[in-house]
Amino acid sequence: MATWYRTGTASVTNGSATVQGSGTAWVANARIGEAFRLEGGPLYEIAAVVSDTQLTLASPYLGSTQAGQDYEVVPIKGFLKSAYDAFTAALAEIQSHLSGALAGRFQNGTVGAPSLSFINSTTMGLYRAAWDQIGFSTNGVRRVLLGSSAMQVDVPITGSAVQSSLSDATSGKLLKVGAFGCGGEAINITGATPLAERDLGSGIYMFVGSDTPGGPETSAYFYVLQVSKSSSGRRHLLCWRDGSSPAEPRIWTGSQAADGSIVWNRVLTREYGVVGAVSEDGGVPTGQIIEAGSNANGDYTKFADGTMICRFTVTSSASVEVTWTYPAAFSATPVVTAAVNSGSSRFIYIGSRGASSVALSVYTSAGARSANPVDLIAIGRWF
């Protein structure tokens, strides 16, 4: 129960509602609606607590003017006043937490009993997992751990923050497994829109050459396409043909020209490497880079650019011209060089030359045919 307040003295003026105090603390100890009186005098209602040393009465003071008198502030509301004071103090405390820089502090909590949870779901909420780490739990299991350097998420992420499809290139979205062919199957391209007219982002794609135009070929093979898109929007491409036999796989590089079209360059035809059977199709190499072989007519080496070199050692005749049939036929008459393997002076005469053979004789300085080993090299083209 509140007590009457009598500290200090009061001065009043006849006809004035202002009360001046001396040594008083009215802000903390007087309330609007309480009563003021000089000791033994009538009660006046307090209309305002102006300061620790000034009150305003609800009506002018009717007695005689007096200074430095004993007085009383009468808490006539009793228990209600005490309740009001307690409520006002509690409200001020709550307001300090709501407005303060470090408001709303909670206990650490646990993953099964978060410190910030809900009445009907006490195992869901936030808790302090460790120093500078906050945990998010549902059903008593941690789903997210947020620290000062990283955020660990232990549930799949869905919603508008994630790609709507494996080819969704919207800026800022999270990639799915398999996006643009990474970590999953290549993205299947279908339809008759040419490759150059598609806004293909960097990634791995697959298409059928006979269905989708703009690739290096129009065959009914499956083609795998790797795209690298630069900041300027131009694309660089690597394309390989899927085949079931060693001769079917092929590889091309592609670059997007200024007009948007794609220029293709074939670079490899088989998966076995550099050495193997060379071949060509309309003057374009379609096999390996180097082919080497030999038979009874000598050794040969073919190159993918069409060059061929044949080598053989033949023994000339002392009576007739000798013919060398190349171990592999040229597409046109090659250049033939010869060297006599002899310790004496000998001369070589190259007779008729063709795409498949060459005739030759060896002569002595006296003009007679001679039988000597002759090392021969023919250089030309196989296509």
Summary of the structure (lengths in Angstrom):
residues: 383
radius of gyration: 52.4
end to end distance: 118.7
largest distance: 169.3
contacts: 1049
relative contact order: 0.06
helix: 8%
strand: 43%
